[in-house]
Amino acid sequence: LVARSWVSLKRAIPNVNFPFTNLDVSFALASALLLASIRYMSEYIILVNFFGWPRGDTLTKEAAASCASICHSTTLCVGLIVAFLTQKYDPAGRMDQAPKWWQDFVDALLQFCTGYMIYDAIINIFWLRWDPATSLLPVLGEDDKLFLGHHIMTSLYMTSSRVVQAGHMSAMICMLLGELTNPLHNMFMLGEVAMKLDCCNGPSAQQIHSLVSVAFAAMYNLFRAIIAPIMLVYVTYCLLFTKKGRTNVPLPLNILWNLMIWAVVFGSGSWIVKCHGILMDFMAQYSSEGETVTK
């Protein structure tokens, strides 16, 4: 059912090729528009009108962006898991060796994720950071530049795998490992924003945020510090150190992919440290409360 839905949507949208190429980008553009719509509906219908968050406030806009991100990652991860379950895992394999329906399924997933990167860069980085009264161009902070760099790298990886029609599973496993913790990550960020607003900072919200923070920190460090590096070592081996990998993916692109993979892995270091701190604070608090009860 999941695969059939993705394939039907992909085939229902007329192809729109990137200028001067045969690369179809229609599903990516449609996905960007869909996610932008979800983001604005989240802001004005759910957060402002239903929960009473301040209209037009930067914190409300950031929370709405998290809502769209949760929708994207949840939908994408379900699709990726189904895709992996319906085809043999081969990070260096060719796309044309799979059935046509599976090729369309995976192409839709890759374009959907690329569409998110397009939407997020335009709306949540450039648009929100642009103040025409003070500057002709958006003023980007260091975090904005890091996010933009990440979006460019991931979009290049996913799109180039579609162009060479190989290595798509290496992109997909990177997507899955990165997005599995994204719902909790964005719930954590929603909670961080809510704690700064009088309308949303009550005892229940604080307790929920505390639980979400611990769950997020544990899952993030499990996947980013342990599972992802192990699985991505195998991806690097398949791409660079096997004949199939070097044959199916041109060597310069192959090297670039691996540089991007490990740049993202090591780029997660600051969040791994932050999540470690959250877990240590929780353990210290839990231990302190246990000693108090004992006394």
C-alpha positions as CSV (number, residue, x, y, z in Angstrom):
1,L,0.0,0.0,0.0
2,V,2.8,2.4,0.9
3,A,4.8,1.7,-2.2
4,R,1.7,1.8,-4.4
5,S,0.7,5.2,-3.0
6,W,4.2,6.7,-3.7
7,V,4.3,5.2,-7.2
8,S,0.8,6.4,-8.1
9,L,1.6,9.9,-7.0
10,K,4.9,9.9,-8.9
11,R,3.2,8.8,-12.1
12,A,0.3,11.2,-11.7
13,I,2.5,14.3,-11.8
14,P,3.6,15.4,-15.3
15,N,7.4,15.4,-15.8
16,V,9.2,18.7,-15.6
17,N,12.8,18.4,-16.6
18,F,15.6,20.6,-15.2
19,P,16.6,23.1,-17.9
20,F,18.8,21.6,-20.6
21,T,18.7,18.1,-19.1
22,N,16.5,15.0,-19.1
23,L,16.4,15.1,-15.3
24,D,12.8,15.1,-14.0
25,V,12.3,17.4,-11.0
26,S,8.5,17.6,-11.0
27,F,8.0,15.5,-7.8
28,A,10.7,17.5,-6.0
29,L,9.0,20.8,-6.9
30,A,5.6,19.4,-6.0
31,S,7.0,18.2,-2.6
32,A,8.5,21.6,-1.9
33,L,5.1,23.3,-2.5
34,L,3.3,20.7,-0.3
35,L,5.7,21.1,2.6
36,A,5.5,24.9,2.4
37,S,1.7,24.6,2.6
38,I,2.0,22.3,5.6
39,R,4.4,24.8,7.3
40,Y,2.0,27.8,6.8
41,M,-1.0,25.8,7.8
42,S,0.8,24.7,10.9
43,E,1.7,28.3,11.8
44,Y,-1.7,30.0,11.2
45,I,-4.3,27.3,11.8
46,I,-2.7,25.1,14.5
47,L,-0.2,27.2,16.4
48,V,-1.8,30.6,16.2
49,N,-5.5,30.0,16.1
50,F,-5.7,26.7,18.0
51,F,-2.9,26.9,20.6
52,G,-2.7,30.7,20.8
53,W,0.9,31.2,19.9
54,P,1.8,34.8,19.0
55,R,1.0,35.7,15.4
56,G,4.0,36.7,13.3
57,D,6.5,35.9,16.1
58,T,9.9,34.4,15.1
59,L,9.4,31.6,17.6
60,T,6.1,30.7,16.1
61,K,7.6,30.5,12.7
62,E,10.4,28.3,13.9
63,A,7.8,26.0,15.6
64,A,5.8,25.8,12.3
65,A,9.0,24.8,10.5
66,S,9.5,22.0,13.0
67,C,5.9,20.8,12.3
68,A,6.6,20.5,8.6
69,S,9.9,18.8,9.3
70,I,8.1,16.2,11.4
71,C,5.6,15.5,8.6
72,H,8.5,15.2,6.1
73,S,10.7,12.8,8.1
74,T,7.8,10.6,9.3
75,T,6.5,10.1,5.8
76,L,9.9,9.7,4.3
77,C,11.1,7.1,6.9
78,V,8.0,4.9,6.4
79,G,8.7,4.9,2.6
80,L,12.4,4.2,3.0
81,I,11.8,1.3,5.3
82,V,9.3,-0.3,2.9
83,A,11.7,0.3,0.0
84,F,14.5,-1.5,1.9
85,L,12.2,-4.4,2.8
86,T,11.2,-4.9,-0.8
87,Q,14.6,-5.0,-2.5
88,K,18.0,-6.5,-1.6
89,Y,20.3,-4.0,0.1
90,D,23.2,-3.1,-2.1
91,P,24.8,0.4,-1.5
92,A,26.7,0.2,-4.8
93,G,24.0,-1.4,-7.0
94,R,22.4,-0.1,-10.1
95,M,18.9,1.3,-10.2
96,D,18.0,-0.4,-13.5
97,Q,18.4,-3.9,-11.9
98,A,15.3,-3.3,-9.8
99,P,11.7,-3.6,-11.0
100,K,10.2,-0.5,-12.7
101,W,7.7,0.1,-9.9
102,W,10.5,0.1,-7.4
103,Q,12.6,2.5,-9.5
104,D,9.7,4.9,-9.5
105,F,9.1,4.4,-5.8
106,V,12.7,5.2,-5.0
107,D,12.9,8.1,-7.4
108,A,9.8,9.6,-5.6
109,L,11.5,9.2,-2.2
110,L,14.7,10.8,-3.4
111,Q,12.8,13.7,-5.0
112,F,10.6,14.1,-1.9
113,C,13.6,14.6,0.3
114,T,15.2,16.9,-2.3
115,G,11.9,18.9,-2.3
116,Y,12.2,19.3,1.5
117,M,15.7,20.7,1.1
118,I,14.5,23.2,-1.5
119,Y,11.5,24.3,0.6
120,D,13.6,24.6,3.8
121,A,16.4,26.6,2.2
122,I,14.0,29.0,0.5
123,I,11.4,29.5,3.3
124,N,13.1,28.8,6.6
125,I,16.6,30.1,5.7
126,F,16.5,32.7,3.0
127,W,12.9,34.1,3.5
128,L,12.9,34.3,7.3
129,R,16.3,35.8,7.4
130,W,15.6,38.5,4.8
131,D,14.6,42.0,6.0
132,P,14.2,44.3,2.9
133,A,14.3,47.3,5.2
134,T,17.9,46.7,6.3
135,S,19.5,44.6,3.6
136,L,19.1,43.5,0.0
137,L,20.1,40.0,0.9
138,P,19.3,37.6,3.8
139,V,21.6,37.9,6.7
140,L,22.6,34.4,7.6
141,G,23.9,33.2,10.9
142,E,26.5,30.5,11.4
143,D,23.8,27.8,12.0
144,D,22.0,29.0,8.8
145,K,25.2,28.5,6.8
146,L,25.7,25.0,8.2
147,F,22.1,24.0,7.4
148,L,22.4,25.4,3.9
149,G,25.6,23.5,3.4
150,H,24.0,20.4,4.6
151,H,21.0,20.9,2.2
152,I,23.3,21.5,-0.8
153,M,25.4,18.4,0.0
154,T,22.4,16.1,0.5
155,S,20.6,17.4,-2.6
156,L,23.7,16.9,-4.7
157,Y,24.1,13.3,-3.4
158,M,20.5,12.3,-4.0
159,T,20.3,14.0,-7.4
160,S,23.6,12.6,-8.7
161,S,22.6,9.1,-7.7
162,R,19.5,9.6,-9.9
163,V,21.7,10.8,-12.7
164,V,24.2,7.9,-12.7
165,Q,21.4,5.5,-11.8
166,A,23.5,3.8,-9.2
167,G,24.4,4.1,-5.5
168,H,20.9,5.1,-4.7
169,M,20.7,2.8,-1.7
170,S,23.8,4.5,-0.2
171,A,21.9,7.8,-0.4
172,M,18.8,6.1,1.0
173,I,20.5,4.6,4.1
174,C,22.0,8.0,4.8
175,M,18.6,9.5,4.6
176,L,17.0,6.9,6.9
177,L,19.8,7.1,9.5
178,G,19.5,10.9,9.4
179,E,15.7,11.2,9.5
180,L,14.8,8.5,12.0
181,T,15.6,10.8,14.9
182,N,14.2,13.8,13.2
183,P,10.6,13.7,14.6
184,L,12.0,13.5,18.2
185,H,14.5,16.2,17.3
186,N,11.9,18.6,16.1
187,M,9.6,17.8,19.0
188,F,12.5,18.7,21.2
189,M,13.0,22.0,19.3
190,L,9.2,22.7,19.5
191,G,9.5,22.2,23.3
192,E,12.5,24.5,23.5
193,V,10.5,27.2,21.7
194,A,7.4,26.6,23.8
195,M,9.4,27.1,27.1
196,K,10.2,30.6,26.0
197,L,6.5,31.6,25.5
198,D,4.0,32.4,28.3
199,C,1.2,30.8,26.4
200,C,2.7,27.4,26.4
201,N,5.1,27.1,29.4
202,G,3.0,25.3,31.9
203,P,3.8,22.4,34.3
204,S,2.4,19.8,31.9
205,A,4.3,21.3,28.9
206,Q,7.5,21.3,31.0
207,Q,7.1,17.7,32.0
208,I,6.4,16.6,28.4
209,H,9.4,18.6,27.2
210,S,11.6,16.9,29.8
211,L,10.5,13.4,28.7
212,V,10.9,14.3,25.0
213,S,14.4,15.7,25.6
214,V,15.6,12.5,27.2
215,A,14.1,10.3,24.5
216,F,15.5,12.5,21.8
217,A,19.0,12.6,23.3
218,A,19.1,8.8,23.8
219,M,17.9,8.1,20.3
220,Y,20.1,10.7,18.6
221,N,23.3,9.4,20.3
222,L,22.3,5.8,19.6
223,F,21.9,6.4,15.9
224,R,24.5,9.2,15.2
225,A,27.3,8.0,17.5
226,I,26.9,4.2,17.2
227,I,24.7,2.8,14.5
228,A,25.3,5.3,11.7
229,P,29.1,5.2,11.7
230,I,29.1,1.4,11.7
231,M,26.6,1.2,8.8
232,L,28.4,4.0,6.8
233,V,31.7,2.3,7.1
234,Y,30.1,-0.6,5.1
235,V,28.7,2.0,2.6
236,T,32.2,3.4,2.1
237,Y,33.6,-0.1,1.7
238,C,31.0,-1.0,-1.0
239,L,31.4,2.3,-2.9
240,L,35.2,2.7,-2.8
241,F,36.7,-0.7,-2.2
242,T,34.7,-3.0,-4.4
243,K,34.9,-3.3,-8.2
244,K,31.1,-2.9,-8.4
245,G,31.2,0.4,-6.6
246,R,34.1,1.8,-8.6
247,T,32.4,0.6,-11.8
248,N,28.9,1.8,-11.2
249,V,29.8,5.2,-9.6
250,P,32.4,7.3,-11.3
251,L,35.5,7.6,-9.0
252,P,35.4,11.5,-8.6
253,L,31.7,11.3,-7.7
254,N,32.4,8.3,-5.5
255,I,35.0,10.2,-3.5
256,L,32.8,13.2,-3.3
257,W,29.9,11.1,-1.9
258,N,32.2,9.6,0.8
259,L,33.5,13.0,1.8
260,M,30.0,14.3,2.2
261,I,28.9,11.2,4.2
262,W,31.7,11.6,6.7
263,A,31.4,15.4,6.8
264,V,27.8,15.0,8.0
265,V,28.8,12.2,10.5
266,F,31.5,14.4,12.1
267,G,29.3,17.5,11.7
268,S,26.9,15.8,14.1
269,G,29.5,16.0,16.9
270,S,28.2,19.2,18.5
271,W,24.7,17.7,18.8
272,I,26.1,14.4,20.1
273,V,27.9,16.4,22.9
274,K,24.7,18.4,23.6
275,C,22.6,15.2,23.8
276,H,25.2,13.6,26.1
277,G,24.8,16.6,28.4
278,I,21.1,16.2,28.4
279,L,21.4,12.5,29.4
280,M,24.0,13.3,32.1
281,D,21.8,16.0,33.6
282,F,18.8,13.6,33.6
283,M,20.9,10.9,35.3
284,A,22.2,13.3,37.9
285,Q,18.6,14.5,38.6
286,Y,17.3,11.0,38.8
287,S,20.1,10.0,41.1
288,S,19.5,13.0,43.3
289,E,15.8,12.3,43.5
290,G,16.5,8.7,44.4
291,E,18.8,9.8,47.3
292,T,16.1,12.2,48.5
293,V,13.5,9.5,48.6
294,T,15.9,7.1,50.4
295,K,16.6,9.7,53.1
